[in-house]
Amino acid sequence: MQVTNDMYGPLMLILTLVALLLYTMKSSGYTVQDGTLVGTAFVTCFSYWLFTSIAIYTLCYIFTCDVQMVQVFSLLGYSLFGHCIVVLLTAVFHPVHSHLFFYALLMIFAGPSCARMAVFLASKTREKSHKLILTAVIFFVHLSFLTYLHFGFHTIVEEIDEMFGEGVGVHIATAAAQVIPGAAQLLPGGADSVKVDPPVALSNA
C-alpha cells in the first residue's frame, strides 16, 4: 500500500469537516454566537489532527514502525473523509429519536477509513502484538472522535458560549483564517471580516 506525503488534501478535508459542523449546528437549531461556533470547530478539528497524529507517530516510534511523520499526518487527515460523509448524512437524514442510523453510517464509512490506516501501519510493524495495539488504538481514537462530534460537540460549544461569549471564538477563527488558505470563507461575513494589521515601518535611527 502506497501513501503519498500530501498535506493539501487532509487540510481541505479538515476545513470541510469544520464547515459541516457549522451546518449541523445551524440546521439543528442550536442558538450560539457565530464566533464561538466557528472558533470551537476550528480548534476541535485541527487539534485532533495535530495531537492524534503526534500520538500515533510516537507509538509507531516506540514500536519501531518504519513510517514517517508526514505519512501519519496524511493518513489521519484523509481518514477524516469518512467523518465528513457521516456528519453530512446524519445532519440531512438523521431520524429524530434513533441513533441506529448514525452507528450504521459509522461502520460503513468511518470503519474502512480506520481499517486503511491500521493496515498500512501494521504492515510497517514487525511484532504481532504491536500490530494489534496499533490497530486497537487507531479504531478506538478515530471512532471515538466521530462519536464525540455527533453526541458531545454541541454541548461543548454551548458551554463555551455561556462562559466566554463570542469574542474568544472570533479571535481564534480570525487567526486561523489568516494562516490557512480558504478558511476565511467559514467566518461570519466571509473573507471581508478578516482584518489584517498593516506592517509597521521601522524608522532609521
N, C-alpha and C positions, 0 to 999 in steps of 0.2 A: 504494500500500500504506500503510495506516494503522497506526501503532504507538502504543499507549497508554502514558502515563507512569505505569505501575503498578509498585510495588515489592513489594507484598504477595505477588503470585503468584510472582515469582522467589525471594523469601525462603522461601516454603513448598516450592518445588521443591528448593532447596539443602538444607533440612532433611530432605526426603525422600531426597535423594541420600546424605546422611550416614547416615540410618537404613539404607539399602540396603547401604552399605559395611560397616556393622556386621554386618548379616545375612550378607553374603557371607563375611566373615572367620570368623564363628561357624560357618556351615554348611560351610566348607572345612576346619575342624579345626585352624586355626592357634591356638596357645596363647600369648596375650599378656595382659597386665594390662588389665582393662576400662577403667581410666582412661586409659592410654596409647592405646588404640584409639579411644575417643571423642574425646579431645583432638586426636589426629592427623587424624581425619576432619573435625572442625570446621575446623582450621587449613587443611587441604588445599583443601576446597571453598570456604570463604569467601575465602581468599587468591587462589584462581584467579579467582573472580568479581570481586573488587575490583581486582586488579592488571591482569588482562587487559582489563577494561572501561576502565581508565585508559589502557592502552597503545593500545587501538583508538581511543579518543576522541582521543588525541594524534596518531595517524596521520591521523584524519579532519580534525583541525585543520590539520595540515601540508598536506593535500591540499585545503583549503578546502571541506570537505564540510559541507553545510548540515544539521547534526544536533546535537541537544542531548545533554549527558552523561547525563541521566536516561533518554533513549531508548536509549542504548548499554547502560546497566545493565539496562534492562528486556529488551532484545533478547537479550543474553547470558544473562540469568537464565532466560528462557523457553526458550531453546535447549537448556538442560540437561534438558528433558523427555525428549528422545531418549536422553540419557545414562542417565537413570533407568530407562527401558524396557530398554535394553541390559544394564545391570548386573543388573536383576532377572531377565531371561530367561537370561542366562549363569549366574547363580547357581542357577537352578532346573533348566535343561535342558542345561547345557553338557556335551558329551562330554569324557571324561577325557583322551583322547590326541589331540584335534584342536582347532585354533583356527579352523577354517574357519567354524564356526557363529558365533563372535564377529565375524569380519570381515564375514559376511553381514548380521548384525544392525547392525553399524556403518554399512554402506552403506544399509540400509533405513530405519533410524530416525534415526541421527545425521547422515547426509548431508543429508536435507531440512531439518533444523534449521539447518545451516550455510548451505545454499542460501538459505533465507529471510532470514537476517541479511545475507548477502552481497548479495542482490538489493536489499534496502532501502537499504543503504549505497551501493551502486553507483548507485542511482537518484538519490542526492543528490550525486553527484560528476560533474564535467564532463569531465575528461580520461579518455580510454580507458585510457591506461597506469596512471592512478591507480585506475581501476575494477579492473583486472587485479591490481594489487598488493594492494589491499584484499581481494579475493576469495581470493587465494592465502594471505594471512596468516590470514584467518579459518578457512579449511579446515584449514590446517596446524596452527594452535594448538589449535583446538577438537577435532579428531580425535586429535591427539597427547595431549591431556589424557585423553580416554577410553581410549586405548591404555595410558597410564600407570596409570590406575585398574585396568585389567584385569591388566596384567603386573607392575607395579612397586610398587603401593601396599602390598601385604602385606610386601614386603621392607623398605620404609622403616619400617613400623610395628614390625617385629621388631627392627630395628637400634636404633630409639629406645627400645624396651622394654628392650633389653640395656644401653644406656648410662645411662638415667635412671630406669628403673623406672616405677611407677605415679604417683608424686607429681606430676610435671610435667603429665601428661595430665589428671589430676583437676583441678588448678588452672585449666588452660585451659578445660576443659569447663564447670566451675562458673562461671567468669567469663562465658562466653558465655551460659550458661543464665540468668544474672541480667539480661542485656541483651536477649536475643532471646526473644520470646514463643513458648512451646511447646517450646523447646529443652531444658528441664529433663526432659522425658519421655524423652530419649535417654540420660540419665545412668544409671549403675548405681544401682539403688534408686529411680529415678524422681524426681519433684519433691520428695519428702521429704528427699532427700540434699543439697539446696541449702541452704547456711547463709548467711543474710544478716546482716551485722553490724548491731546496733541503732544508731540515730543517737546521736551524742554531744551532750549538752546543754551549752550554753555558759553559764557562770556569770557573773552580773553583777559587774563589778569594784566 
